[in-house]
Amino acid sequence: MAYIKCQNLSVGYAGETLIENINFEVHEHDYLCIVGENGVGKSTLMKTLLGLVDKKEGNVEFGKNINRKEVGYLPQQTALQKDFPATVMEVVLSGNLSKIALRPFYRKKEKERALLEMKKLKIDSLASRSYRELSGGQQQRVLLARALCATEKILFLDEPTTGLDPQVTKEFYDMLKELNKKGMAIIMVSHDLSVLEEATHVLYLRKNDYVYAQKEEFMNTYGKEMKADVNYRNI
């Protein structure tokens, strides 16, 4: 069964509709890259899937074994968020907030989970460091560990490598690749076409139109069109 199924979904803000009648599914092991020009609604679509923005029309259906509150989400970082005054451990632990409800403390298993995810991403040595003092690449690892505390099945990432240098970007994509190999479904918004190398599916948003296809089919049909677009980096 699909983790997420979108049927005739239309999204936008206030009186403006950005995307109409979009249909696609995400399953276990899928790696879906959402690409397209600025302003076509990529981030809005992601926020709609997460329930952060109300849909205009249509349906977003989560599978019976997926709780919308227990998905991992790594949003675009603002300058204020980058300067957040908390330790690395505190930031990572906050990935459990949807699970603790009104409970004013973290349980032992939640602290152990946070440490486990930090070890996986090789940032456990930074646990007591201030988040704001970290490099951009280290901060993204911390936020990824935070997202992993919330889920074992599906990750949403919105432009996760913006502002990172090429080597750090590659390392981040390698981490996502390994997570996907282990079964994690990934939905990522990106302007970087190099991410399509690991994608299984592509959702290409255009003004008043969209394309959803398996990666190989998509690149054969639309690869040249996208590489010619100055808004993107070449693969």
BANU-305842 format. One record per residue (C-alpha): residue number from 0; x, y, z. Coordinates in steps of 0.1 Angstrom, whole numbers. Each point is the difference from the previous one (the first is absolute). Last residue first. Example, Ala and Ser with C-alpha at 12.3 -4.5 7.8 and 13.67 -1.06 7.14 Angstrom:
BANU-305842
+-----+-------+-------+-------+
! seq !     X !     Y !     Z !
+-----+-------+-------+-------+
!   1 !   137 !   -11 !    71 !
!   0 !   -14 !   -34 !     7 !
+-----+-------+-------+-------+
end
This chain:
BANU-305842
+-----+-------+-------+-------+
! seq !     X !     Y !     Z !
+-----+-------+-------+-------+
! 234 !   239 !   168 !  -140 !
! 233 !    -3 !    36 !   -10 !
! 232 !    -9 !    26 !    26 !
! 231 !   -34 !    15 !    -4 !
! 230 !   -16 !    34 !    -4 !
! 229 !    18 !     4 !   -34 !
! 228 !   -25 !   -25 !   -15 !
! 227 !    18 !   -19 !   -28 !
! 226 !     7 !   -29 !    23 !
! 225 !   -38 !    -2 !     7 !
! 224 !   -10 !    -3 !   -36 !
! 223 !    28 !   -24 !    -8 !
! 222 !   -12 !   -23 !    28 !
! 221 !   -37 !     1 !    -9 !
! 220 !    -7 !   -32 !   -19 !
! 219 !    29 !   -23 !     7 !
! 218 !     4 !    15 !    34 !
! 217 !   -36 !    -6 !    10 !
! 216 !    -1 !   -36 !   -12 !
! 215 !    32 !    -8 !    20 !
! 214 !   -13 !    18 !    31 !
! 213 !   -34 !   -16 !     2 !
! 212 !   -27 !    26 !    -9 !
! 211 !   -21 !    29 !    12 !
! 210 !    -2 !    30 !   -23 !
! 209 !   -18 !    33 !     8 !
! 208 !   -19 !    28 !   -16 !
! 207 !   -15 !    34 !     6 !
! 206 !    34 !    15 !     6 !
! 205 !    24 !   -29 !     2 !
! 204 !     6 !   -26 !    27 !
! 203 !    22 !   -30 !    -7 !
! 202 !    -7 !   -29 !    24 !
! 201 !    28 !   -25 !    -4 !
! 200 !     2 !   -36 !    11 !
! 199 !    28 !   -25 !    10 !
! 198 !    24 !    28 !     9 !
! 197 !    37 !    -7 !     5 !
! 196 !    14 !    18 !   -31 !
! 195 !   -29 !    24 !     2 !
! 194 !    18 !    18 !    29 !
! 193 !    25 !    14 !   -25 !
! 192 !   -28 !    22 !   -13 !
! 191 !     4 !    24 !    29 !
! 190 !   -30 !    22 !     3 !
! 189 !   -15 !   -22 !    27 !
! 188 !   -32 !   -11 !    17 !
! 187 !     5 !   -35 !    16 !
! 186 !   -23 !   -29 !     8 !
! 185 !    18 !   -30 !    14 !
! 184 !   -13 !   -34 !     9 !
! 183 !    22 !   -18 !    25 !
! 182 !     6 !   -36 !    -9 !
! 181 !    36 !    -7 !     9 !
! 180 !    12 !    11 !   -34 !
! 179 !   -18 !    33 !     5 !
! 178 !    19 !     7 !    32 !
! 177 !    33 !    -8 !   -18 !
! 176 !    -9 !    24 !   -29 !
! 175 !   -10 !    27 !    25 !
! 174 !    34 !    -2 !    16 !
! 173 !    17 !     2 !   -34 !
! 172 !   -20 !    31 !    -8 !
! 171 !    14 !    17 !    32 !
! 170 !    35 !   -10 !    -9 !
! 169 !    -4 !    14 !   -35 !
! 168 !   -13 !    33 !    13 !
! 167 !    29 !     2 !    25 !
! 166 !    24 !    -4 !   -29 !
! 165 !   -18 !    25 !   -23 !
! 164 !    -3 !    28 !    26 !
! 163 !   -32 !     5 !    19 !
! 162 !   -22 !    31 !    -5 !
! 161 !   -31 !   -19 !    -9 !
! 160 !     5 !   -37 !     7 !
! 159 !   -33 !    -9 !    15 !
! 158 !   -22 !    16 !   -26 !
! 157 !   -32 !   -13 !    17 !
! 156 !     3 !   -35 !    14 !
! 155 !   -28 !   -23 !     9 !
! 154 !    10 !   -34 !    15 !
! 153 !   -20 !   -32 !     2 !
! 152 !     1 !   -33 !    19 !
! 151 !    19 !    -1 !    32 !
! 150 !   -13 !    33 !    13 !
! 149 !     2 !    28 !    25 !
! 148 !    35 !    -6 !    13 !
! 147 !    11 !     0 !   -36 !
! 146 !   -10 !    36 !    -4 !
! 145 !    22 !    11 !    29 !
! 144 !    29 !   -20 !   -14 !
! 143 !    -5 !    18 !   -33 !
! 142 !    -1 !    33 !    18 !
! 141 !    33 !    -8 !    17 !
! 140 !    15 !   -10 !   -33 !
! 139 !   -12 !    32 !   -15 !
! 138 !    17 !    20 !    28 !
! 137 !    33 !   -18 !    -5 !
! 136 !    -1 !     9 !   -37 !
! 135 !    -7 !    37 !     7 !
! 134 !    28 !     2 !    26 !
! 133 !    -9 !    -2 !    37 !
! 132 !     1 !    28 !    25 !
! 131 !   -38 !     6 !    -1 !
! 130 !    -7 !   -36 !    11 !
! 129 !    20 !     5 !    32 !
! 128 !    21 !   -31 !     8 !
! 127 !   -10 !   -26 !    26 !
! 126 !    -9 !   -27 !   -26 !
! 125 !    29 !     8 !   -24 !
! 124 !    18 !   -33 !     6 !
! 123 !   -32 !   -18 !   -10 !
! 122 !     2 !    16 !   -35 !
! 121 !    10 !   -30 !   -20 !
! 120 !   -33 !    -3 !   -19 !
! 119 !    -7 !   -35 !    13 !
! 118 !    13 !    12 !    34 !
! 117 !   -25 !    29 !     1 !
! 116 !   -28 !   -24 !    -9 !
! 115 !     9 !   -23 !    29 !
! 114 !     3 !    29 !    24 !
! 113 !   -35 !    13 !    -8 !
! 112 !   -14 !   -36 !     3 !
! 111 !    16 !    -4 !    34 !
! 110 !   -15 !    33 !    12 !
! 109 !   -34 !   -12 !   -13 !
! 108 !     4 !   -34 !    17 !
! 107 !     9 !    17 !    33 !
! 106 !   -32 !    22 !     0 !
! 105 !     0 !    36 !    -9 !
! 104 !   -17 !    25 !    23 !
! 103 !   -31 !    23 !     3 !
! 102 !   -26 !   -26 !   -12 !
! 101 !   -26 !    20 !   -19 !
! 100 !     4 !   -19 !   -32 !
!  99 !    32 !   -21 !     2 !
!  98 !    -1 !   -15 !   -34 !
!  97 !    -3 !    32 !   -22 !
!  96 !    29 !    15 !    20 !
!  95 !    24 !   -29 !    -9 !
!  94 !    20 !    20 !   -26 !
!  93 !     7 !    25 !    29 !
!  92 !    26 !   -25 !    12 !
!  91 !    23 !    10 !   -29 !
!  90 !    -2 !    37 !     8 !
!  89 !     6 !    -6 !    37 !
!  88 !    30 !   -23 !    -7 !
!  87 !    16 !    26 !   -23 !
!  86 !    -3 !    26 !    27 !
!  85 !   -24 !    29 !    -2 !
!  84 !     1 !    37 !   -10 !
!  83 !   -14 !    -1 !   -35 !
!  82 !    22 !    21 !   -23 !
!  81 !    -6 !   -21 !   -31 !
!  80 !   -37 !     2 !     8 !
!  79 !     1 !    38 !    -1 !
!  78 !    17 !     0 !   -34 !
!  77 !   -27 !   -22 !   -14 !
!  76 !     5 !   -37 !    -7 !
!  75 !   -20 !   -17 !   -27 !
!  74 !   -19 !   -29 !    15 !
!  73 !    12 !   -34 !    11 !
!  72 !   -30 !   -21 !     8 !
!  71 !    -2 !   -36 !    13 !
!  70 !   -34 !   -15 !     3 !
!  69 !   -18 !   -10 !    31 !
!  68 !   -28 !    25 !     1 !
!  67 !   -13 !   -13 !   -33 !
!  66 !    -2 !   -34 !    15 !
!  65 !     8 !   -27 !   -26 !
!  64 !   -10 !   -37 !     3 !
!  63 !   -35 !     7 !   -14 !
!  62 !    14 !    17 !   -30 !
!  61 !    -3 !    38 !    -2 !
!  60 !   -26 !    15 !   -24 !
!  59 !     3 !    35 !   -14 !
!  58 !   -33 !     8 !   -18 !
!  57 !   -13 !    25 !   -25 !
!  56 !    -6 !    38 !     3 !
!  55 !    16 !    31 !    13 !
!  54 !    22 !   -17 !    26 !
!  53 !     7 !    17 !    34 !
!  52 !    36 !     7 !     8 !
!  51 !    19 !   -17 !    28 !
!  50 !   -17 !   -33 !    -6 !
!  49 !    32 !   -17 !    -9 !
!  48 !   -11 !    -6 !   -36 !
!  47 !   -10 !    36 !    -2 !
!  46 !    34 !    11 !    12 !
!  45 !    17 !   -20 !   -27 !
!  44 !   -23 !    14 !   -27 !
!  43 !     7 !    36 !    13 !
!  42 !    37 !    -7 !    -2 !
!  41 !    -3 !   -10 !   -37 !
!  40 !   -26 !    26 !    -9 !
!  39 !    10 !    13 !   -35 !
!  38 !    17 !    31 !    15 !
!  37 !    35 !    -9 !    -9 !
!  36 !     3 !   -24 !   -29 !
!  35 !    -4 !   -38 !     4 !
!  34 !    11 !   -30 !    20 !
!  33 !   -15 !   -25 !    24 !
!  32 !    23 !   -30 !     5 !
!  31 !   -16 !   -32 !    11 !
!  30 !    21 !   -28 !    15 !
!  29 !   -23 !   -30 !     4 !
!  28 !    12 !   -28 !    23 !
!  27 !   -35 !    -4 !    16 !
!  26 !   -26 !    16 !   -22 !
!  25 !    -9 !    35 !   -12 !
!  24 !   -29 !     7 !   -23 !
!  23 !   -10 !    26 !   -26 !
!  22 !   -29 !    21 !   -13 !
!  21 !    -1 !    38 !    -5 !
!  20 !   -33 !    16 !    -8 !
!  19 !    11 !    36 !     2 !
!  18 !    32 !    17 !    12 !
!  17 !     5 !    36 !    10 !
!  16 !   -35 !    11 !     9 !
!  15 !    -2 !    36 !    12 !
!  14 !   -29 !    13 !    22 !
!  13 !    17 !    -7 !    33 !
!  12 !    30 !   -22 !    -6 !
!  11 !     4 !   -29 !   -24 !
!  10 !    -7 !   -37 !    -5 !
!   9 !   -21 !   -22 !   -23 !
!   8 !    -1 !   -38 !     5 !
!   7 !   -18 !   -22 !   -25 !
!   6 !    10 !   -30 !    20 !
!   5 !    32 !    -2 !    21 !
!   4 !    10 !   -33 !    16 !
!   3 !    25 !    -2 !    28 !
!   2 !    16 !   -31 !    16 !
!   1 !   -14 !   -21 !   -28 !
!   0 !   -12 !   -35 !     8 !
+-----+-------+-------+-------+
end
